[in-house]
Structure formats: C-alpha cells, structure tokens
Amino acid sequence: MSMQRCVAYIGKTIRQNTRAASALASESFAKSEPSAPLVSTAIPGPKSRDLFQELNAIQQCGSVQFFVDYDKSFGNYVVDVDGNVLLDIYTQISSIPLGYNHPALLEILDDPSNVRTFINRPALGVYPGEAWPNKLKDTLLAVAPAGHTQVTTMACGSCSNENAFKSIFFWYRDKQRGENVTPSTKELESCMINQFPGCPPFTILSFKGGFHGRTLGVLSTTHSKPIHKLDVPSFDWPIASFPKYKYPLDEFLRENEEEDRRCLAEVEESIVKYNKNDKPVAGIIVEPIQAEGGDNHASPEFFRNLQRIAKKYGSALLIDEVQTGGGPTGKMWCHEHFNLDYPADLVTFSKKMQTGGFYNLPEFR
C-alpha cells in the first residue's frame, strides 16, 4: 500500500471510529436521562418558596420561578430543589448547548490548566496566557462565519453587542478623519465632558421587536418588551419595522414580498433622515430570527437587500447571533442560510457558545 493510500486509510478509520464513539457517547448520555417528567409538589414547591424568601431579603428576585438542583439536573431535564423533574425547553435562556451536566463538558473542567484559567481570572487584553492564541484558533476561529479571521472575546451577549457598537463607531470615525490621523486636542478635551466633536452623534439603526441586551447602550436598540426599557434614558436612534409575514408562506408570496419592500424602504428612509440631521447611521443591528421579540423570521432576500442598503450608505451591518448562533438552526450561524453577497461586517455571539464576543472584518479592529 502506498504512503498516500495508507494515510488516507488511517484518516478514514479515525473518522469512522470517532463517529462510532460519538454515537455511543450520545446513546449512553440519553440513557442516563430521566425517562419522563415527574412532578410531586406544587411549583414552586415548599423548599423553593423558603429560598425565595431568603433571597428576596437580599435582592429583588421577582423573576425567579423556582430554585434548581444543578447536581441532579441532567440532559434535557432540570430538577428543582423539591425533587420535581421537568423537561426543560427554556435551557437557561437558550444557553445550554448539550444539556445539563454533559460528561464531555465536565471533563474539560477536570483539566488543571482550565481550572487555573478560571481561578486566576486573566486580564486577556493585558496578560493573556501562553496558550491563548492557539485556544482561539482551535475553538472560536475554527467555527467562525465564512470570511472572518478576527475574534474578540467578551463575557456576555449584552457586552458583546456594546463593544461591537464601539468598534463600529471607531471604524466610522476613522473613515471621516482619514487613516492615521491623530485626534485633535479639541476632540480629546471635549470627549471628557461628553461633548462634540470628541463624542460624535453617531447612531445605530435597529428593528421593532428586536432584543440586543439590557445594558444602557444596547437597550436603545432593544424593542421587545416595555419592562426592559421603562424609566431608563435612551438614545435617539433610528428604528425600522421588521417583516411580519402571513402564513403559510407559499400562499402569501406576493404579500410577504411587499412586506419586505415596505420594511426595507423604512430602513432607507431612516438612514437618509438621520444622516441629513447630522446623526449619521454608523451601523445596523439585526437578529437573523427575532427570538425574545416573538420568533419572527425574515426572508433571505430581506437580509441580502438589507446588506446592500448598508453598503450603499456606508453603514456597518452587525448580525446579532447571541440567540441563534451555535447550531440550533441546522448551521453553525443562522445567517449562513441567507447567502449574503459579502461576509457580515460583525457577528456577535454568546449563550450556547459558552462565552461572549464578536467576529469582525479586519477594518473593524
């Protein structure tokens, strides 16, 4: 057997054995799950109610539903402190990628080097560890959206979008200033008192029904529920309608195409209006599927035309994959279903990715 054929045979055997081992592990994992839900008390049960009173004395906890026994929860089933076994379709706000206490994930934390990373809390922007570049290459960059070779890590979805906004603003200002132009003394001084020109009036366009986080900046682009926004100051940034389709789709093709055109016209009109009023639209943020806002979908044609509008007006397109990223739509990244003309300028992620961050094209460094 030639060396080339030998290497090919070995590779084929490894792949077959890996798939077989993976199938066995999945089968074993599934067999370890509870066979069905089991509810033996009211929900919340007495232990949860006692713990609620204890926690409520310390912090506002009106959103708490019940307390969880994370040692007993397994696979697709969550177990509360009263012993109730529930099929979990909430998955910690769409953040559990492989079920509770997956052995492969627990094994990662048995690695002493990973434990040291957690307890030493490295300031990765200043003192990254020796293995950090390779870890990024082997993990986040190994599954990066097509065309992306840059990634910045963050702690959560909100801060991923917040810092992606900042990257957009830096990029937009650099375009206005010109390359390698040092900020003026006036810019440096005025930014310290929140004034122009150091703090330019750039804006981010978002969509009705969208959810991009609850921290102060991204809250101006969140429009899913009043409870998220009430009593909190917000930026005057443009908002456009997200398509609301009629179903079944194949029976309402004409109406839904018109809905796309209506919403895209709003986008373009908003950009023109805000640019004219000296509030330039530096970027557009959109979810591939509006999740928190009600499971709202738009067509691939909508997203392709949205990207073309962003290109036309020199705005960045930020695709928020915090909810949809990590494979739940059949592709690693939901926007890969859209066949965009170009890679998205920025793609944010968190939740099922078990960390936060964003991918960006090189010009957004």
C-alpha contacts under 8 A as a table, 3 or more apart, distances in Angstrom:
res1	aa1	res2	aa2	distance
1	M	5	R	6.34
1	M	6	C	6.24
2	S	5	R	5.23
2	S	6	C	6.04
3	M	6	C	4.93
3	M	7	V	6.14
4	Q	7	V	5.27
4	Q	8	A	6.23
5	R	8	A	4.99
5	R	9	Y	6.05
6	C	9	Y	5.09
6	C	10	I	6.19
7	V	10	I	5.14
7	V	11	G	6.12
8	A	11	G	5.08
8	A	12	K	6.14
9	Y	12	K	5.07
9	Y	13	T	6.12
10	I	13	T	5.09
10	I	14	I	6.14
11	G	14	I	5.16
11	G	15	R	6.25
12	K	15	R	5.19
12	K	16	Q	6.19
13	T	16	Q	5.09
13	T	17	N	6.06
14	I	17	N	5.12
14	I	18	T	5.93
15	R	18	T	5.02
15	R	19	R	6.15
16	Q	19	R	5.23
16	Q	20	A	6.16
17	N	20	A	4.99
17	N	21	A	6.01
18	T	21	A	5.09
18	T	22	S	6.01
19	R	22	S	5.00
19	R	23	A	6.07
20	A	23	A	5.08
20	A	24	L	6.21
21	A	24	L	5.09
21	A	25	A	6.08
22	S	25	A	5.05
22	S	26	S	6.09
23	A	26	S	5.09
23	A	27	E	6.08
24	L	27	E	5.03
24	L	28	S	6.02
25	A	28	S	5.07
25	A	29	F	5.98
26	S	29	F	4.99
26	S	30	A	6.08
27	E	30	A	5.12
27	E	31	K	6.21
28	S	31	K	5.14
28	S	32	S	6.38
29	F	32	S	5.22
29	F	33	E	6.80
29	F	75	G	7.39
29	F	102	H	7.67
30	A	33	E	5.38
30	A	75	G	7.30
31	K	34	P	7.90
32	S	74	F	7.88
33	E	74	F	6.08
33	E	75	G	5.80
33	E	76	N	7.36
33	E	77	Y	7.19
34	P	37	P	7.26
34	P	74	F	7.84
34	P	77	Y	7.04
34	P	85	V	7.96
36	A	85	V	7.92
36	A	87	L	7.69
37	P	77	Y	7.68
37	P	84	N	7.76
37	P	85	V	5.03
37	P	86	L	4.94
37	P	87	L	5.98
38	L	84	N	5.73
38	L	85	V	4.85
38	L	86	L	6.67
39	V	42	A	7.77
39	V	83	G	7.78
39	V	84	N	4.68
39	V	85	V	6.14
39	V	86	L	7.43
40	S	83	G	7.35
40	S	84	N	5.95
41	T	44	P	7.87
41	T	45	G	5.63
41	T	82	D	7.19
41	T	84	N	6.99
42	A	45	G	5.06
42	A	46	P	8.00
43	I	66	F	7.17
44	P	48	S	5.64
44	P	49	R	6.27
44	P	65	Q	6.72
44	P	66	F	5.26
45	G	48	S	5.31
45	G	49	R	6.19
45	G	66	F	7.69
45	G	81	V	7.99
45	G	82	D	5.79
46	P	49	R	5.05
46	P	50	D	6.23
46	P	82	D	7.10
47	K	50	D	5.15
47	K	51	L	6.21
47	K	81	V	6.35
47	K	82	D	5.91
48	S	51	L	5.09
48	S	52	F	5.99
48	S	66	F	5.40
48	S	67	F	5.30
48	S	80	D	7.91
48	S	81	V	6.45
48	S	82	D	7.00
49	R	52	F	4.98
49	R	53	Q	6.44
49	R	66	F	7.64
50	D	53	Q	5.30
50	D	54	E	6.46
51	L	54	E	4.96
51	L	55	L	6.10
51	L	67	F	7.45
52	F	55	L	5.15
52	F	56	N	5.83
52	F	61	C	7.67
52	F	64	V	7.68
52	F	66	F	7.87
53	Q	56	N	5.09
53	Q	57	A	6.43
54	E	57	A	5.54
54	E	58	I	7.17
55	L	58	I	5.23
55	L	59	Q	6.22
55	L	60	Q	7.98
55	L	61	C	7.10
56	N	59	Q	5.22
56	N	60	Q	5.70
56	N	61	C	5.71
57	A	60	Q	7.94
61	C	64	V	5.60
64	V	67	F	7.76
66	F	80	D	6.85
67	F	80	D	5.67
67	F	81	V	5.82
68	V	73	S	7.91
68	V	78	V	7.19
68	V	79	V	5.93
68	V	80	D	4.08
68	V	81	V	5.33
69	D	72	K	5.67
69	D	73	S	6.30
69	D	78	V	7.76
69	D	79	V	5.58
69	D	80	D	5.15
69	D	81	V	5.09
70	Y	73	S	5.09
70	Y	78	V	7.65
70	Y	79	V	7.20
70	Y	100	Y	7.89
71	D	101	N	7.92
72	K	78	V	7.76
72	K	79	V	6.14
73	S	77	Y	5.90
73	S	78	V	4.55
73	S	79	V	4.90
73	S	100	Y	5.93
73	S	101	N	7.15
74	F	77	Y	5.47
74	F	78	V	6.50
74	F	99	G	6.61
74	F	100	Y	4.49
74	F	101	N	5.56
74	F	102	H	7.39
75	G	78	V	7.94
75	G	98	L	7.13
75	G	99	G	4.09
75	G	100	Y	4.63
75	G	101	N	6.72
75	G	102	H	6.71
76	N	87	L	5.99
76	N	88	D	5.67
76	N	89	I	7.70
76	N	99	G	5.16
76	N	100	Y	6.60
77	Y	85	V	6.43
77	Y	86	L	5.45
77	Y	87	L	4.63
77	Y	88	D	5.37
77	Y	99	G	7.78
77	Y	100	Y	7.34
78	V	85	V	5.94
78	V	86	L	5.36
78	V	87	L	6.45
78	V	88	D	5.89
78	V	100	Y	7.49
79	V	82	D	7.97
79	V	83	G	5.96
79	V	84	N	5.53
79	V	85	V	4.57
79	V	86	L	6.26
80	D	83	G	5.42
80	D	84	N	5.43
80	D	85	V	6.80
81	V	84	N	7.48
88	D	91	T	5.93
90	Y	93	I	5.63
90	Y	94	S	6.24
91	T	94	S	4.97
91	T	95	S	5.88
91	T	96	I	5.29
91	T	99	G	7.75
92	Q	95	S	5.30
92	Q	96	I	6.39
93	I	351	K	7.91
94	S	97	P	7.83
94	S	323	Q	6.57
94	S	351	K	6.50
94	S	352	K	6.76
95	S	350	S	7.97
95	S	351	K	4.15
95	S	352	K	4.44
95	S	353	M	7.79
95	S	354	Q	7.38
96	I	99	G	5.72
96	I	100	Y	7.11
96	I	351	K	7.29
96	I	352	K	5.56
97	P	326	G	7.62
97	P	352	K	4.89
97	P	353	M	7.56
98	L	102	H	6.40
99	G	102	H	6.14
101	N	105	L	7.21
101	N	106	L	6.53
102	H	105	L	5.46
102	H	106	L	6.29
103	P	106	L	5.02
103	P	107	E	6.02
104	A	107	E	5.11
104	A	108	I	6.64
105	L	108	I	5.25
105	L	109	L	7.03
106	L	109	L	5.38
106	L	110	D	6.78
107	E	110	D	5.05
107	E	111	D	7.12
108	I	111	D	5.64
108	I	114	N	7.24
109	L	112	P	7.42
109	L	114	N	6.13
109	L	115	V	6.19
110	D	114	N	7.72
110	D	115	V	7.40
111	D	114	N	5.44
111	D	115	V	6.51
112	P	115	V	4.98
112	P	116	R	6.16
113	S	116	R	5.09
113	S	117	T	6.30
114	N	117	T	5.01
114	N	118	F	6.50
115	V	118	F	5.21
115	V	119	I	6.34
116	R	119	I	5.21
116	R	120	N	5.81
117	T	120	N	5.44
117	T	121	R	6.15
117	T	122	P	6.82
118	F	121	R	5.42
118	F	122	P	7.97
122	P	127	Y	6.38
122	P	128	P	6.33
122	P	129	G	7.55
123	A	126	V	5.55
123	A	127	Y	5.46
123	A	128	P	6.53
124	L	127	Y	5.36
124	L	128	P	4.35
124	L	129	G	7.65
125	G	128	P	6.61
128	P	132	W	6.24
129	G	132	W	5.39
130	E	133	P	7.51
131	A	134	N	5.58
131	A	135	K	6.08
132	W	135	K	4.99
132	W	136	L	6.25
133	P	136	L	5.28
133	P	137	K	6.34
134	N	137	K	4.96
134	N	138	D	5.95
135	K	138	D	5.13
135	K	139	T	5.95
136	L	139	T	5.32
136	L	140	L	5.45
136	L	141	L	5.98
137	K	140	L	6.42
137	K	141	L	4.87
137	K	142	A	5.97
138	D	141	L	6.49
138	D	142	A	5.47
139	T	142	A	5.24
139	T	143	V	6.87
140	L	143	V	5.62
140	L	144	A	6.13
140	L	151	V	7.52
141	L	144	A	4.77
141	L	148	H	7.98
141	L	149	T	6.65
141	L	150	Q	7.62
141	L	151	V	7.15
143	V	332	M	7.34
144	A	148	H	6.04
144	A	149	T	7.26
144	A	359	Y	7.38
145	P	148	H	5.77
145	P	333	W	6.76
145	P	336	E	7.64
145	P	343	P	7.79
145	P	359	Y	7.93
146	A	343	P	6.53
147	G	343	P	5.67
147	G	361	L	7.81
148	H	151	V	7.96
148	H	343	P	7.42
148	H	359	Y	6.44
148	H	360	N	6.45
148	H	361	L	6.05
149	T	359	Y	7.59
149	T	360	N	7.69
149	T	361	L	7.30
149	T	362	P	7.84
150	Q	359	Y	5.64
150	Q	360	N	5.62
150	Q	361	L	6.51
150	Q	362	P	6.67
151	V	357	G	7.13
151	V	358	F	5.73
151	V	359	Y	4.42
151	V	360	N	6.36
152	T	357	G	5.38
152	T	358	F	5.49
152	T	359	Y	6.53
153	T	160	S	7.76
153	T	355	T	7.35
153	T	356	G	5.68
153	T	357	G	4.00
153	T	358	F	6.56
154	M	157	G	7.91
154	M	159	C	6.55
154	M	160	S	5.65
154	M	355	T	6.83
154	M	356	G	4.45
154	M	357	G	4.36
154	M	358	F	7.75
155	A	159	C	6.80
155	A	160	S	7.36
155	A	350	S	7.99
155	A	355	T	5.97
155	A	356	G	4.91
155	A	357	G	7.14
156	C	159	C	5.58
156	C	160	S	6.11
156	C	350	S	5.83
156	C	351	K	7.44
156	C	355	T	6.53
156	C	356	G	4.65
156	C	357	G	7.32
157	G	160	S	4.98
157	G	161	N	6.40
157	G	212	H	7.65
157	G	213	G	6.75
157	G	322	V	5.84
157	G	348	T	7.47
157	G	349	F	6.36
157	G	350	S	5.08
157	G	351	K	7.09
157	G	356	G	5.78
157	G	357	G	7.38
158	S	161	N	5.34
158	S	162	E	6.14
158	S	212	H	6.43
158	S	213	G	4.45
158	S	214	R	6.52
158	S	215	T	6.27
158	S	218	V	6.85
159	C	162	E	4.74
159	C	163	N	5.98
159	C	215	T	7.57
159	C	356	G	7.91
159	C	357	G	7.96
160	S	163	N	5.44
160	S	164	A	6.11
160	S	348	T	6.05
160	S	349	F	7.06
160	S	350	S	7.71
160	S	356	G	6.02
160	S	357	G	4.86
160	S	358	F	6.14
161	N	164	A	4.93
161	N	165	F	6.13
161	N	212	H	6.92
161	N	213	G	7.69
161	N	218	V	6.75
161	N	320	D	7.47
161	N	348	T	6.35
161	N	358	F	7.82
162	E	165	F	5.20
162	E	166	K	6.58
162	E	215	T	7.95
162	E	217	G	6.32
162	E	218	V	5.95
163	N	166	K	4.92
163	N	167	S	6.29
164	A	167	S	5.03
164	A	168	I	6.28
164	A	318	L	7.82
164	A	346	L	7.19
164	A	348	T	7.48
164	A	358	F	6.82
165	F	168	I	5.05
165	F	169	F	6.25
165	F	204	I	7.78
165	F	283	G	7.78
166	K	169	F	5.02
166	K	170	F	6.14
167	S	170	F	5.15
167	S	171	W	6.12
167	S	364	F	5.83
167	S	365	R	7.01
168	I	171	W	5.11
168	I	172	Y	6.07
168	I	282	A	6.60
168	I	283	G	6.53
168	I	316	A	6.67
168	I	364	F	6.69
169	F	172	Y	5.09
169	F	173	R	6.09
169	F	202	F	7.02
169	F	282	A	6.43
170	F	173	R	5.24
170	F	174	D	6.11
170	F	364	F	7.73
171	W	174	D	5.14
171	W	175	K	6.37
171	W	363	E	7.07
171	W	364	F	5.68
172	Y	175	K	5.17
172	Y	176	Q	6.55
172	Y	282	A	6.06
173	R	176	Q	5.04
173	R	177	R	6.09
174	D	177	R	5.04
174	D	178	G	5.59
174	D	179	E	6.29
175	K	178	G	5.34
175	K	179	E	7.17
177	R	181	V	6.33
178	G	181	V	5.95
183	P	187	E	6.15
183	P	188	L	6.76
184	S	187	E	5.15
184	S	188	L	6.35
185	T	188	L	5.08
185	T	189	E	6.13
186	K	189	E	5.21
186	K	190	S	5.90
186	K	197	P	7.33
186	K	198	G	7.19
187	E	190	S	5.27
187	E	191	C	6.07
187	E	196	F	7.37
187	E	197	P	5.34
187	E	198	G	3.89
187	E	199	C	7.72
188	L	191	C	5.64
188	L	192	M	7.02
188	L	198	G	5.94
189	E	192	M	5.61
189	E	193	I	7.43
189	E	198	G	7.21
190	S	193	I	5.49
190	S	194	N	6.39
190	S	195	Q	5.06
190	S	196	F	6.18
190	S	197	P	6.51
190	S	198	G	5.08
190	S	199	C	7.19
191	C	194	N	4.91
191	C	195	Q	5.56
191	C	196	F	6.96
191	C	197	P	7.26
191	C	198	G	4.13
191	C	199	C	5.16
192	M	195	Q	7.55
192	M	198	G	7.85
194	N	198	G	7.44
194	N	199	C	5.81
195	Q	198	G	6.17
195	Q	199	C	5.34
195	Q	200	P	7.66
196	F	199	C	4.82
196	F	200	P	5.37
196	F	201	P	7.58
197	P	200	P	5.42
201	P	278	D	7.36
201	P	279	K	5.28
201	P	280	P	7.07
202	F	279	K	5.40
202	F	280	P	5.09
202	F	281	V	6.07
202	F	282	A	5.96
203	T	236	D	7.86
203	T	237	W	5.39
203	T	238	P	7.32
203	T	279	K	6.21
203	T	280	P	5.95
203	T	281	V	4.77
203	T	282	A	5.79
203	T	283	G	7.03
204	I	221	T	7.56
204	I	237	W	6.05
204	I	238	P	6.87
204	I	281	V	5.61
204	I	282	A	6.00
204	I	283	G	4.88
204	I	284	I	5.48
204	I	285	I	6.97
205	L	221	T	7.40
205	L	237	W	6.26
205	L	238	P	4.84
205	L	239	I	5.69
205	L	240	A	7.40
205	L	267	V	7.93
205	L	271	I	7.86
205	L	281	V	6.54
205	L	283	G	6.31
205	L	284	I	4.64
205	L	285	I	6.32
206	S	210	G	7.18
206	S	221	T	5.34
206	S	222	T	7.78
206	S	237	W	7.98
206	S	238	P	6.56
206	S	239	I	5.01
206	S	240	A	6.36
206	S	284	I	6.03
206	S	285	I	5.35
206	S	286	V	6.41
207	F	210	G	5.45
207	F	221	T	7.34
207	F	223	H	7.33
207	F	239	I	5.25
207	F	240	A	4.83
207	F	241	S	5.54
207	F	242	F	5.61
207	F	285	I	7.80
207	F	286	V	6.83
208	K	222	T	7.94
208	K	223	H	5.45
208	K	224	S	7.14
208	K	239	I	6.42
208	K	240	A	6.12
208	K	241	S	5.24
208	K	242	F	5.92
209	G	222	T	7.39
209	G	223	H	4.93
209	G	224	S	4.40
209	G	225	K	7.94
209	G	242	F	7.20
209	G	290	Q	6.95
209	G	292	E	7.86
209	G	293	G	4.60
209	G	294	G	7.49
210	G	221	T	7.13
210	G	222	T	5.40
210	G	223	H	5.24
210	G	224	S	5.61
210	G	286	V	7.22
210	G	287	E	6.99
210	G	290	Q	5.90
210	G	291	A	7.91
210	G	292	E	7.32
210	G	293	G	5.69
211	F	221	T	7.09
211	F	222	T	4.40
211	F	223	H	6.09
211	F	224	S	5.83
211	F	287	E	7.96
211	F	290	Q	7.30
211	F	291	A	7.61
211	F	292	E	6.07
211	F	293	G	6.50
212	H	218	V	5.92
212	H	219	L	7.02
212	H	221	T	6.46
212	H	222	T	5.41
212	H	320	D	7.29
213	G	218	V	5.66
213	G	219	L	5.99
213	G	222	T	6.59
214	R	218	V	6.40
214	R	219	L	5.01
214	R	222	T	7.52
214	R	228	H	6.68
215	T	218	V	5.84
215	T	219	L	5.77
216	L	219	L	5.25
216	L	220	S	7.15
216	L	234	S	7.57
217	G	220	S	5.83
217	G	221	T	7.76
217	G	234	S	7.79
217	G	235	F	7.83
218	V	221	T	5.27
218	V	222	T	6.51
219	L	222	T	4.89
219	L	223	H	7.99
219	L	228	H	7.76
219	L	229	K	6.85
219	L	234	S	7.22
220	S	223	H	7.92
220	S	234	S	5.28
220	S	235	F	5.76
220	S	236	D	7.82
220	S	237	W	7.09
221	T	237	W	7.79
221	T	239	I	7.81
221	T	285	I	7.90
222	T	228	H	7.98
222	T	229	K	7.92
223	H	226	P	7.53
223	H	293	G	7.64
224	S	228	H	7.91
224	S	292	E	6.51
224	S	293	G	4.67
225	K	228	H	5.86
225	K	229	K	7.45
225	K	293	G	7.56
226	P	229	K	5.36
226	P	230	L	5.73
227	I	230	L	5.65
229	K	232	V	5.66
238	P	270	S	6.17
238	P	271	I	7.65
238	P	274	Y	7.34
239	I	267	V	7.88
239	I	270	S	7.54
240	A	263	C	6.73
240	A	266	E	5.66
240	A	267	V	5.57
240	A	270	S	7.36
241	S	263	C	5.33
241	S	266	E	6.97
241	S	267	V	7.92
242	F	263	C	6.14
242	F	298	A	7.71
243	P	256	N	8.00
243	P	259	E	5.91
243	P	260	D	5.97
243	P	263	C	6.23
243	P	296	N	7.85
243	P	297	H	7.42
243	P	298	A	6.02
244	K	256	N	7.92
244	K	259	E	7.10
244	K	296	N	7.14
244	K	297	H	7.76
244	K	298	A	7.87
245	Y	249	L	7.54
245	Y	255	E	7.88
245	Y	256	N	5.51
245	Y	259	E	7.15
245	Y	297	H	7.92
245	Y	298	A	7.83
246	K	249	L	6.40
246	K	252	F	6.16
246	K	255	E	7.49
246	K	256	N	6.67
247	Y	250	D	7.65
247	Y	251	E	7.08
247	Y	252	F	6.72
248	P	251	E	5.58
248	P	252	F	6.79
249	L	252	F	5.32
249	L	253	L	6.18
249	L	256	N	7.71
250	D	253	L	5.73
252	F	255	E	5.33
252	F	256	N	6.07
253	L	256	N	5.33
253	L	257	E	6.10
254	R	257	E	5.21
254	R	258	E	6.26
255	E	258	E	5.14
255	E	259	E	6.25
256	N	259	E	4.80
256	N	260	D	6.28
257	E	260	D	5.10
257	E	261	R	6.41
258	E	261	R	5.03
258	E	262	R	6.13
259	E	262	R	5.04
259	E	263	C	6.27
260	D	263	C	5.35
260	D	264	L	6.11
260	D	298	A	7.91
260	D	299	S	7.97
260	D	302	F	5.86
261	R	264	L	5.15
261	R	265	A	5.99
262	R	265	A	5.18
262	R	266	E	6.45
263	C	266	E	5.08
263	C	267	V	6.43
264	L	267	V	4.96
264	L	268	E	6.32
264	L	302	F	7.54
264	L	305	N	7.63
264	L	306	L	6.72
265	A	268	E	5.16
265	A	269	E	6.03
266	E	269	E	5.07
266	E	270	S	5.98
267	V	270	S	5.24
267	V	271	I	6.29
268	E	271	I	5.18
268	E	272	V	6.24
268	E	309	I	6.88
269	E	272	V	5.20
269	E	273	K	6.09
270	S	273	K	5.05
270	S	274	Y	6.05
271	I	274	Y	5.35
271	I	275	N	5.91
271	I	280	P	7.56
271	I	281	V	5.97
271	I	313	Y	7.72
272	V	275	N	5.26
272	V	276	K	6.02
273	K	276	K	5.20
273	K	277	N	6.28
274	Y	277	N	5.00
274	Y	278	D	6.41
274	Y	279	K	5.01
274	Y	280	P	5.83
274	Y	281	V	6.65
275	N	278	D	5.26
275	N	279	K	5.30
275	N	280	P	4.31
275	N	281	V	6.34
276	K	279	K	7.34
276	K	280	P	7.76
277	N	280	P	7.80
281	V	284	I	7.54
281	V	315	S	6.27
282	A	314	G	7.45
282	A	315	S	4.84
282	A	316	A	6.27
283	G	310	A	7.63
283	G	315	S	4.65
283	G	316	A	4.29
283	G	317	L	5.79
283	G	318	L	6.99
284	I	310	A	7.30
284	I	315	S	6.79
284	I	316	A	6.12
284	I	317	L	5.04
284	I	318	L	5.92
285	I	317	L	6.25
285	I	318	L	4.74
285	I	319	I	5.88
285	I	320	D	6.76
286	V	317	L	7.99
286	V	318	L	6.57
286	V	319	I	5.29
286	V	320	D	5.90
287	E	290	Q	5.54
287	E	319	I	5.84
287	E	320	D	4.90
287	E	321	E	6.42
288	P	297	H	7.29
288	P	298	A	7.56
288	P	319	I	6.97
288	P	320	D	7.18
288	P	321	E	7.03
288	P	324	T	7.21
288	P	334	C	6.23
288	P	335	H	5.82
289	I	295	D	6.41
289	I	296	N	5.72
289	I	297	H	5.05
289	I	298	A	7.19
289	I	324	T	7.08
290	Q	293	G	5.41
290	Q	294	G	6.33
290	Q	295	D	5.30
290	Q	296	N	4.86
290	Q	297	H	6.57
291	A	294	G	5.54
291	A	295	D	4.71
291	A	296	N	6.82
291	A	323	Q	6.93
292	E	295	D	7.09
293	G	296	N	7.04
298	A	302	F	6.29
298	A	303	F	7.44
299	S	302	F	5.14
299	S	303	F	6.74
299	S	338	F	7.75
300	P	303	F	5.25
300	P	304	R	6.19
300	P	337	H	7.16
300	P	338	F	4.36
300	P	339	N	7.23
300	P	340	L	7.99
301	E	304	R	5.06
301	E	305	N	6.08
301	E	338	F	7.39
302	F	305	N	5.31
302	F	306	L	6.04
303	F	306	L	4.86
303	F	307	Q	6.21
303	F	338	F	6.82
303	F	340	L	7.32
304	R	307	Q	5.25
304	R	308	R	6.40
304	R	338	F	7.04
304	R	339	N	7.52
304	R	340	L	5.27
304	R	341	D	6.72
305	N	308	R	4.90
305	N	309	I	6.23
306	L	309	I	5.15
306	L	310	A	6.32
307	Q	310	A	5.03
307	Q	311	K	6.24
307	Q	317	L	6.53
307	Q	340	L	7.56
307	Q	341	D	7.89
307	Q	344	A	7.99
308	R	311	K	5.07
308	R	312	K	6.08
309	I	312	K	4.94
309	I	313	Y	6.37
310	A	313	Y	5.46
310	A	314	G	5.92
310	A	315	S	4.77
310	A	316	A	6.20
310	A	317	L	6.36
311	K	314	G	5.09
311	K	315	S	6.21
311	K	316	A	7.46
312	K	315	S	7.83
316	A	345	D	6.00
316	A	346	L	7.83
317	L	344	A	6.04
317	L	345	D	5.40
317	L	346	L	6.59
318	L	344	A	6.63
318	L	345	D	6.04
318	L	346	L	4.72
318	L	347	V	5.79
318	L	348	T	7.55
319	I	335	H	7.79
319	I	344	A	6.82
319	I	346	L	6.29
319	I	347	V	4.88
319	I	348	T	6.53
320	D	323	Q	7.76
320	D	347	V	5.86
320	D	348	T	5.01
320	D	349	F	6.83
321	E	324	T	4.90
321	E	325	G	4.70
321	E	333	W	7.07
321	E	334	C	7.31
321	E	347	V	6.48
321	E	348	T	5.46
321	E	349	F	5.11
321	E	350	S	7.72
322	V	325	G	5.87
322	V	348	T	6.06
322	V	349	F	4.14
322	V	350	S	4.84
322	V	351	K	6.19
323	Q	349	F	7.59
323	Q	350	S	7.46
323	Q	351	K	6.74
323	Q	352	K	7.85
324	T	327	G	7.37
324	T	328	P	6.52
324	T	329	T	7.13
324	T	333	W	6.90
324	T	334	C	5.96
325	G	328	P	7.08
325	G	332	M	6.11
325	G	333	W	4.85
325	G	334	C	6.26
325	G	349	F	6.29
325	G	350	S	7.75
325	G	352	K	7.25
325	G	353	M	7.51
326	G	331	K	7.91
326	G	332	M	5.06
326	G	333	W	6.36
326	G	352	K	5.75
326	G	353	M	5.90
327	G	330	G	5.54
327	G	331	K	5.09
327	G	332	M	4.03
327	G	333	W	6.28
327	G	334	C	7.55
328	P	331	K	7.14
328	P	332	M	7.46
329	T	332	M	7.53
329	T	333	W	7.69
329	T	334	C	5.96
330	G	334	C	7.80
331	K	334	C	6.03
331	K	336	E	6.86
331	K	337	H	7.47
332	M	336	E	7.87
333	W	336	E	5.62
334	C	337	H	5.92
334	C	338	F	7.99
335	H	338	F	5.40
335	H	339	N	7.65
335	H	340	L	7.97
336	E	339	N	6.01
336	E	340	L	7.66
340	L	343	P	6.74
340	L	344	A	7.79
344	A	347	V	6.69
344	A	360	N	7.97
344	A	361	L	7.96
345	D	360	N	5.74
345	D	361	L	5.56
345	D	364	F	7.92
346	L	358	F	6.59
346	L	359	Y	5.46
346	L	360	N	4.35
346	L	361	L	6.64
347	V	358	F	5.35
347	V	359	Y	5.08
347	V	360	N	6.55
348	T	356	G	7.67
348	T	357	G	5.82
348	T	358	F	4.11
348	T	359	Y	6.38
349	F	353	M	6.93
349	F	355	T	7.83
349	F	356	G	5.54
349	F	357	G	5.58
349	F	358	F	5.95
350	S	353	M	5.26
350	S	354	Q	6.30
350	S	355	T	5.25
350	S	356	G	4.04
350	S	357	G	6.54
351	K	354	Q	5.57
351	K	355	T	6.67
351	K	356	G	7.20
352	K	355	T	7.86
353	M	356	G	7.14
360	N	363	E	7.98
360	N	364	F	6.10
360	N	365	R	7.41
361	L	364	F	5.78
361	L	365	R	7.55
362	P	365	R	5.61
